[in-house]
Amino acid sequence: RLRGGARAAPSSGDRAQFNGWTAHFDRYVLEDGTGQETPFSHAEGEVLRLFLDSPKRLISRQQMQDALGGAAGESFDRAMDVRISRLRTKLREDPKNPRLIKTIYGAGYIFLGDVEWG
């Protein structure tokens, strides 16, 4: 359960499918619909798993900090910005109009994909 009332669905396994993508957490790889694989880091995977565990729910920076650890402040915020930016790039998101990871300014992020674990 995320603090602030949002409930995280339990991730059941090392693979999640969403919007034509498959995240393989056992291999740290994103696979697109054609089978092309793009590696992701452990830190990016932590953020991605947090999003995939709570699709279509607002996740505040405070909730991210509580779930992922880290000291509050600008360095944590910047680290999250970098991880989310890298995930968006790997998911081929348009930085000006992302379809999966939406920024809600002043509130946090919402992952808009339909997620299936297993």
N, C-alpha and C positions, 0 to 999 in steps of 0.2 A: 504494500500500500504506500503510495506516495503521500508525503505530508501535504496538508492543505486540502484534503478531502478526495483527491483523485485516486482512483483505484487502479493498480497495475494488474493486468491479467498475467497469470503465471506463464512464463515462456516454457513451452513443453518441447525441449529439444534444442538441437544446434542448427536448425534450419527454419527459416521463415520465408514465406512467399508474399509478395505485395506488388501490385501494379506492373506485372511483367518481369519483376526482378526476383531473384532468390538470394538471400543472405545465408552464407555458410559460415556460422560462427566457429565451427571446429577447424576450419581452414583459413579463416579471415579473408574470405573472398565474396565479392558481389558478382552474380552471374546474370547477364541480361537474357532476354528471350531468345537470342540466337546462340546462346552458349558461351559468348565471350565473357571472360572472367577479368575482374579488376580487384586487386588486393586492397585491403583496408587495414589500418593499424589497430592495435589493441584499444587505444584511446578512442579512435573513431567508432570501433565496435561497441564500446560501452555506451556511447551516445546513441548509436543506431538501435541497440537493444532497448534502451530506455524509451525511445520513440515507438518501437514496434510493440513493446509491452503495453503502451497506452495510446493506441491510435485514436485520433479524433478527439483528444482531450488536451486542454491547455496544460503545458508543463512550464512552470515558472523557473526563472534562474535559481531561485532559492531551492525549489524541488530538485533541480539538476545537481546543485551543490550538495544537498543532503544525500541524494542517491549515489553520486559519484565520488563524493569526498572532495576535499580541497578547501583551502582557506578562502574566506570571502574577500572580495575586493576586485580591483581592476585586473590583476593577473589571472584570476579565475575566469572572469568575464571574457577576457581576450582569448584565453585558451579555448573556451566554449565556442566563441565566434570562429576561431580557426578550424576547430573540429567540424563544426556545422558547415562551414564554407567548403571544406574538403569533401565532406559527404555529398553536398549538393553537386559539386563538380563530378564526383564519381557516379552519381545518379543522373548525370547529364541534365541537371536542372538549369533553367534560364535564370541567372542571378537576379534579373529585374522582375521576373514573374515565376517564382518557383511553384510547382504544382504539388509537391509532396511535403516539403518542410516549409511551412509558413511562419514568418515572424509576425508576432502580434506586438507591436511596439509598446513598450512600457509594461508588458505583461509576461511574455515568454514566447513559446513555440507550440505549434500544433502540427502533428504528423497526420496528413490527410489520406493516407493510403488504406486499403483494405488488406488486413494482415491475416495470414493463416500459418500457424505453427505446425511443424511436424515433418 
